[in-house]
Amino acid sequence: MKKNKVDFVDKLETGLNQLDIYYSQQQLEQLWEYYCFFETENKKYNLSSITKAEEVIKKHFLDSLVILNHLDLTGKKSWLDIGTGAGFPGLVLKLFLPGDSFYLLDSSAKKINFLKQLSYKLDLQGIRATHGRAEDLAKADGWRASFDHVTSRAVASLNILLEYTVPFLKLGGTAFLYKGPEYKKEIEDAENALDILGSQIKDTIKLDVPGLEAERYLLVIEKMQKTAPKYPRRAGIPNKRPL
């Protein structure tokens, strides 16, 4: 295991250096602990099909962190990660943005249980993992229009994802949505949803994740107006009848 750790940290450092992301020894240790716990618990809970160290580094850790160079890092921010799964990107970002508060949301109780245990193991403050659905919590006080940033990775097509994410944003808040090479078509299909929900595309950024062959893009969505109270519609409807 010790040799594995040396290899793991070496690959991790190489990737972080390529991304030009500052890191500390503590963060390297935390990501190693994260990986070890993830690998162990994955055998019980089937958290992800990606389990090899090198794959986890590039497809989960570096892919989560690649957005750091595109963030305004002034002041403390509140984040919500929708469909967080095993904490990608939310919990990984928390390690590099320790002053920000993070809410991690997933409809899978076993994944939320994993995140609660991991947060305790890593002794993280300012993080909360919640079992629930975006369609329900977006109507609740303390959730709706309460976040500076919302993020989501590989949850749904853009016209559906906007209905899940935008209601949680404060006015002027931004959503960071990870997308693949079909993003232009998704943007075309989402014009109506952007308008209805009071949001606009602020930026489209091509992401370069070291070692990752798949094309990755970051869509930055800004909330310009209050979202009508009826959105999001009840569970299942956004998926069946996208805006």
C-alpha positions in Angstrom: 0.0 0.0 0.0 2.9 2.3 0.8 4.3 2.0 -2.8 0.8 2.6 -4.1 0.7 5.8 -2.2 4.0 7.0 -3.6 2.7 6.3 -7.2 -0.7 7.8 -6.4 0.7 11.1 -5.0 3.3 11.3 -7.8 0.6 11.1 -10.5 -1.7 13.5 -8.6 1.1 16.1 -8.3 1.9 15.8 -12.0 -1.7 16.4 -12.9 -2.1 19.4 -10.5 1.1 20.9 -11.8 -0.1 20.6 -15.4 -3.3 22.3 -14.3 -1.3 25.0 -12.5 -3.2 24.5 -9.3 -1.5 25.3 -6.0 -1.7 22.5 -3.5 -0.4 21.6 0.0 0.9 18.4 1.4 -2.2 18.2 3.5 -4.4 18.3 0.3 -2.4 15.5 -1.2 -2.8 13.4 2.0 -6.6 14.2 2.0 -7.0 13.0 -1.6 -5.0 9.8 -0.8 -7.3 9.2 2.2 -10.3 10.0 0.0 -9.2 7.5 -2.6 -8.5 4.7 0.0 -11.9 5.1 1.7 -13.6 5.4 -1.7 -12.0 2.1 -2.9 -12.9 0.2 0.2 -16.5 1.5 0.4 -17.1 1.1 -3.4 -16.9 -2.7 -2.9 -19.9 -2.4 -0.6 -21.9 0.4 -2.2 -21.0 0.4 -5.9 -20.3 4.2 -5.8 -18.6 4.3 -9.2 -17.4 2.0 -12.0 -14.2 3.9 -12.1 -11.9 2.5 -9.4 -8.3 2.2 -10.6 -6.1 4.8 -9.0 -4.9 6.4 -12.2 -8.5 6.6 -13.6 -9.8 8.1 -10.3 -7.1 10.7 -10.4 -7.9 12.0 -13.9 -11.6 11.2 -14.2 -12.8 12.2 -10.8 -10.2 14.3 -8.9 -8.5 16.4 -11.7 -11.8 16.6 -13.6 -13.4 18.1 -10.5 -10.6 20.5 -9.8 -10.0 21.8 -13.4 -12.6 24.6 -12.8 -10.5 26.2 -10.0 -8.6 28.4 -12.4 -12.0 29.8 -13.8 -13.4 30.9 -10.4 -13.4 34.2 -8.6 -11.7 33.2 -5.4 -12.4 36.5 -3.5 -14.6 36.1 -0.4 -16.3 33.1 1.0 -18.9 31.4 -1.3 -21.8 28.9 -0.7 -21.9 26.0 -3.1 -24.5 23.3 -3.9 -23.4 20.1 -5.8 -26.5 18.4 -7.3 -26.2 14.7 -8.1 -22.9 14.6 -6.2 -22.5 10.8 -6.2 -19.3 10.0 -4.3 -18.5 13.7 -4.0 -17.5 14.7 -7.5 -17.0 17.6 -7.9 -18.3 19.0 -4.6 -16.3 17.3 -1.9 -13.1 17.4 -4.0 -13.6 21.2 -4.5 -14.2 21.6 -0.8 -10.6 20.3 0.0 -9.2 23.2 -2.2 -11.7 25.8 -1.1 -11.8 25.2 2.7 -13.3 28.6 3.5 -16.3 28.0 1.3 -19.4 26.2 2.5 -20.6 23.1 0.5 -23.9 21.3 0.4 -23.8 17.9 -1.4 -27.1 16.6 -2.7 -27.9 13.1 -4.0 -31.0 11.0 -4.3 -29.0 7.9 -3.3 -29.0 7.4 0.5 -25.9 5.0 0.4 -23.8 7.7 -1.4 -24.8 10.4 1.1 -23.9 8.0 3.9 -20.5 7.5 2.3 -20.0 11.3 2.1 -21.0 11.8 5.7 -18.4 9.2 6.8 -15.8 10.6 4.6 -16.4 14.2 5.8 -15.9 12.9 9.4 -12.8 11.0 8.5 -11.2 14.1 6.8 -12.4 16.3 9.7 -14.1 18.8 7.3 -16.1 21.8 8.6 -18.6 23.7 6.5 -19.9 20.7 4.5 -23.3 19.1 4.6 -24.4 16.0 2.7 -28.2 15.6 2.2 -30.3 12.8 0.8 -33.1 14.2 -1.4 -34.3 15.4 -4.8 -33.5 18.8 -6.3 -37.2 19.2 -7.3 -38.3 19.0 -3.7 -35.5 20.9 -1.9 -35.6 23.8 -4.4 -39.0 24.8 -2.9 -37.7 24.8 0.7 -36.6 27.8 2.8 -32.8 27.9 3.2 -32.4 26.2 -0.1 -34.2 28.2 -2.8 -32.2 31.2 -4.1 -29.6 30.6 -1.3 -26.4 29.7 -3.1 -23.6 31.7 -4.8 -22.7 28.7 -7.0 -24.4 25.5 -8.1 -22.5 22.7 -9.8 -23.4 19.4 -11.4 -21.5 16.8 -13.4 -23.1 14.4 -15.9 -26.6 14.5 -14.4 -28.9 15.4 -17.3 -29.1 17.3 -20.6 -28.9 21.1 -20.2 -32.6 21.9 -20.7 -33.4 19.6 -17.8 -30.4 20.4 -15.7 -31.2 24.2 -15.7 -34.5 23.5 -14.1 -32.8 21.6 -11.3 -30.0 24.1 -10.7 -31.1 27.7 -11.4 -33.9 27.9 -8.7 -31.2 27.3 -6.0 -29.1 30.3 -7.2 -29.1 33.8 -5.6 -29.6 36.6 -8.1 -26.3 37.1 -9.9 -25.2 33.6 -8.8 -23.6 31.2 -11.2 -24.0 27.5 -12.1 -20.9 25.6 -13.3 -22.1 22.6 -15.4 -19.7 20.1 -16.9 -20.5 19.0 -20.4 -19.2 16.8 -23.3 -18.7 17.6 -27.0 -22.5 17.8 -27.7 -22.7 21.0 -25.6 -23.6 23.3 -28.6 -26.7 21.2 -29.5 -27.6 21.2 -25.8 -27.4 25.0 -25.7 -29.7 25.3 -28.7 -32.2 23.0 -27.1 -32.0 24.9 -23.8 -32.8 28.4 -25.1 -36.4 28.2 -23.9 -35.4 26.9 -20.5 -32.7 29.7 -20.0 -35.4 32.3 -20.8 -38.2 30.8 -18.6 -35.9 30.4 -15.6 -34.4 33.9 -15.8 -30.8 32.8 -16.7 -28.2 33.2 -19.4 -25.0 31.6 -20.5 -22.2 33.7 -19.3 -19.3 31.7 -20.7 -18.3 28.4 -22.4 -14.9 27.1 -21.5 -13.0 24.3 -23.0 -11.4 22.3 -20.2 -8.1 20.5 -20.6 -7.9 17.6 -18.1 -4.4 16.0 -18.1 -4.6 12.4 -19.4 -8.3 12.7 -20.3 -9.0 12.0 -23.9 -12.7 12.9 -23.8 -13.6 16.5 -24.6 -14.8 18.5 -21.6 -16.5 21.9 -21.5 -17.7 24.1 -18.7 -20.9 26.0 -19.1 -21.1 29.0 -16.8 -24.8 30.0 -16.3 -25.7 33.3 -14.6 -29.1 33.9 -12.8 -30.4 37.3 -14.0 -33.9 37.3 -12.7 -36.0 35.6 -10.0 -37.2 32.2 -11.1 -41.0 31.8 -11.1 -42.2 29.9 -8.0 -43.7 27.0 -10.0 -40.1 25.9 -11.1 -38.8 23.3 -10.7 -41.9 21.2 -11.4 -42.5 18.2 -9.3 -40.2 15.2 -9.4 -40.0 13.4 -12.7 -41.7 16.1 -14.8 -38.5 18.1 -15.9 -37.2 14.8 -17.2 -40.4 13.8 -19.1 -41.2 17.3 -20.4 -38.1 19.5 -20.6 -38.8 23.2 -20.9 
